[in-house]
Amino acid sequence: MSPDFANVENARSKMIEQQIRPWNVLDPNVLNLLSELPREHFVPRSHRHLAFVDMELPLPHGQVMLAPKVEARLLQELSLLPSDRVLEIGAGSGYMAALMARQAAEVLTVEKYESLAIMARESLSAEGISNAEVLQANGLAEDSRWSRSMFDVIALSGAVEKIPEHLLRQLNPGGRMVAIVGTAPVMQAVLVERIKSAGSSTADSLRQSVLFETVTKPLEDAQKISHFKF
């Protein structure tokens, strides 16, 4: 084992034990995945030495990678199943899509910026992840490439003032969505679940739970979209 490899693995272990576990991320499947999937391979080379630090990391076009503990907590709350079909808005570097693809059947991730879409695509390919597709487009817009489809899981990897209505309509019964909602300095990570009403084969309802408070960069064009009020 080379010294560099040992240092990286030590830093990864400390990230999990000192940042992620204390944030109530205890699902062994999630912890094993964080240990196995090399986060540093999705971090821009100029910031790779910070891959395991408890902070957001800058990406091109003023975008960011979420802090490791935030990624981990959101992943845990989604309770992904091997049969799940996932939509992600905001691919960034592709790391969150990679995590979800390792647990779900398929992931469609949409990224506004071409250079980030290319970065995500290349990183996913380098890790041998073939069940994640990256589209370059405005993920908050209604686009026939994804807005006419239904998903078991939707993840917004950036903040929105309120959750867009059309995305909520795309959740299957039993579906889950995570998003960071609000305006700085007051934002909350939330879990939205589509619950099928008892005794009905068609009617269902949406239930929103607050997970934790945080602040992150808004998704581009988030203020131009119609929203749902709970």
C-alpha positions in Angstrom: 0.0 0.0 0.0 1.5 3.4 -1.1 1.7 6.3 1.4 -0.6 8.3 -0.8 -3.3 5.6 -0.9 -3.1 5.1 2.9 -3.5 8.9 3.4 -6.6 9.0 1.2 -8.2 6.0 2.9 -7.5 7.5 6.3 -9.1 10.8 5.3 -12.1 8.9 3.9 -12.5 7.0 7.1 -12.3 10.1 9.2 -14.9 11.8 7.0 -17.3 9.0 7.7 -16.6 8.6 11.4 -16.2 12.3 12.3 -18.6 14.0 10.0 -21.2 11.6 8.6 -22.0 9.2 11.5 -22.4 12.1 14.0 -25.0 13.5 11.6 -27.2 10.5 12.2 -26.3 8.7 9.1 -26.2 5.1 10.3 -27.6 3.0 7.5 -24.8 0.4 6.8 -25.6 0.3 3.1 -25.1 4.1 2.8 -21.9 4.0 4.9 -20.4 1.2 2.9 -21.2 3.0 -0.3 -19.5 6.2 0.9 -16.5 4.1 1.8 -16.4 2.3 -1.5 -17.2 5.0 -4.1 -14.2 7.4 -4.4 -15.5 10.9 -3.8 -12.2 12.4 -4.8 -12.7 11.1 -8.4 -15.6 13.5 -8.7 -13.9 16.6 -7.3 -12.1 19.0 -9.6 -8.4 18.3 -9.6 -7.6 21.7 -8.2 -9.6 20.9 -5.0 -9.0 17.2 -4.7 -7.0 17.7 -1.5 -10.2 19.0 0.0 -12.4 16.0 -1.1 -13.1 14.8 2.5 -13.3 18.2 4.2 -16.6 19.3 5.9 -17.4 22.0 3.4 -19.0 22.7 0.0 -16.5 22.5 -2.8 -16.5 24.9 -5.8 -17.4 23.7 -9.3 -17.3 25.6 -12.6 -19.9 28.3 -13.3 -20.2 29.2 -9.6 -21.8 25.8 -8.7 -20.9 23.7 -5.7 -20.6 20.1 -4.5 -22.7 19.7 -1.3 -20.8 19.0 1.9 -20.2 15.2 2.5 -22.5 15.0 5.5 -25.4 16.7 3.6 -25.0 14.3 0.6 -24.9 11.3 2.9 -28.0 12.4 4.9 -30.0 13.1 1.8 -29.0 9.8 0.3 -30.1 8.0 3.5 -33.5 9.7 3.6 -34.3 8.6 0.1 -34.3 4.9 1.2 -33.4 3.9 -2.4 -34.6 0.5 -3.7 -33.0 -1.6 -6.4 -36.2 -1.1 -8.5 -36.2 2.7 -8.2 -36.2 5.1 -11.2 -34.5 8.3 -10.1 -34.5 11.9 -11.5 -31.9 14.3 -10.2 -32.0 18.1 -11.0 -28.4 19.5 -10.9 -25.8 16.9 -11.7 -22.8 19.0 -10.7 -19.8 16.7 -10.7 -21.9 13.6 -10.9 -21.1 12.3 -7.4 -24.7 12.3 -6.1 -25.9 10.6 -9.3 -23.2 7.9 -8.8 -24.2 7.2 -5.2 -27.9 6.9 -6.3 -27.0 4.8 -9.3 -25.2 2.3 -7.1 -28.5 1.7 -5.2 -31.2 2.2 -7.8 -32.2 0.7 -11.1 -31.6 3.9 -13.2 -30.8 7.5 -12.7 -31.5 10.4 -15.1 -29.6 13.5 -14.0 -30.0 16.9 -15.7 -27.3 19.6 -15.6 -27.7 23.1 -17.1 -24.0 23.7 -17.9 -22.4 21.8 -20.7 -19.0 21.6 -19.1 -20.4 20.2 -15.9 -22.6 17.7 -17.8 -19.4 16.5 -19.6 -17.5 16.3 -16.3 -20.3 14.3 -14.7 -20.6 12.0 -17.7 -16.9 11.3 -17.8 -16.6 10.7 -14.1 -19.6 8.2 -14.1 -18.1 6.4 -17.1 -14.7 6.2 -15.4 -16.3 4.5 -12.4 -18.0 2.0 -14.6 -21.5 3.3 -13.8 -23.7 2.6 -16.8 -27.2 3.0 -15.3 -26.9 6.8 -15.0 -27.6 9.2 -17.9 -26.6 12.8 -18.0 -28.6 15.4 -20.0 -27.5 18.9 -20.6 -30.6 21.2 -20.1 -32.3 23.3 -17.5 -33.6 20.7 -15.1 -36.2 22.9 -13.6 -38.0 23.5 -16.9 -40.7 21.3 -18.2 -39.0 19.3 -20.9 -40.4 16.3 -22.7 -37.2 14.3 -22.2 -38.1 13.9 -18.6 -41.2 15.9 -17.6 -43.7 13.4 -19.1 -42.2 10.5 -17.1 -42.9 9.3 -13.6 -40.2 8.6 -11.0 -39.9 6.8 -7.7 -37.3 9.2 -6.5 -36.5 12.9 -7.3 -33.5 14.7 -5.8 -32.9 18.4 -6.2 -29.1 18.9 -5.7 -29.3 22.6 -4.9 -31.7 25.0 -3.2 -35.1 26.2 -4.4 -37.3 28.9 -2.9 -40.2 26.5 -3.1 -40.7 23.1 -4.8 -41.8 23.2 -8.4 -45.3 21.8 -8.9 -44.5 19.9 -12.0 -41.8 17.9 -10.3 -44.2 16.9 -7.5 -46.6 15.6 -10.1 -43.9 13.3 -11.4 -43.6 11.4 -8.1 -45.0 7.8 -8.2 -47.2 6.7 -5.3 -44.8 5.8 -2.6 -42.2 8.1 -4.2 -39.7 10.2 -2.3 -38.2 13.6 -3.0 -35.4 15.5 -1.2 -34.8 19.2 -1.7 -33.3 22.2 0.1 -36.0 24.8 0.4 -36.0 28.5 1.3 -33.9 31.6 0.8 -30.6 32.3 2.6 -30.0 32.5 5.5 -33.0 30.3 6.2 -33.1 27.0 4.4 -34.3 23.6 5.3 -33.7 20.2 3.8 -37.0 18.4 3.4 -38.3 15.0 2.4 -41.5 14.9 0.4 -43.4 11.6 0.2 -46.4 10.7 -2.0 -48.7 8.7 0.2 -51.5 6.6 -1.2 -54.7 7.3 0.7 -56.2 4.3 2.6 -59.0 2.6 0.8 -58.4 4.4 -2.5 -56.7 3.1 -5.6 -56.2 6.5 -7.1 -56.2 9.3 -4.6 -53.0 10.1 -2.7 -51.5 13.0 -0.8 -48.1 14.6 -0.2 -46.4 14.6 3.1 -43.4 16.9 3.8 -41.0 16.4 6.7 -38.2 18.8 7.7 -34.8 16.9 7.9 -32.4 19.6 9.0 -31.4 23.3 8.5 -28.7 24.2 6.1 -27.8 26.8 3.5 -26.5 26.1 -0.1 -26.4 27.7 -3.5 -29.8 27.9 -5.3 -30.3 26.0 -8.5 -30.2 28.3 -11.5 -33.6 29.7 -12.6 -35.3 28.4 -9.4 -37.2 31.6 -8.9 -38.9 31.5 -12.4 -40.8 28.2 -11.7 -44.3 27.8 -10.4 -44.4 26.3 -6.9 -46.4 24.1 -4.7 -47.7 25.2 -1.3 -48.0 22.6 1.4 
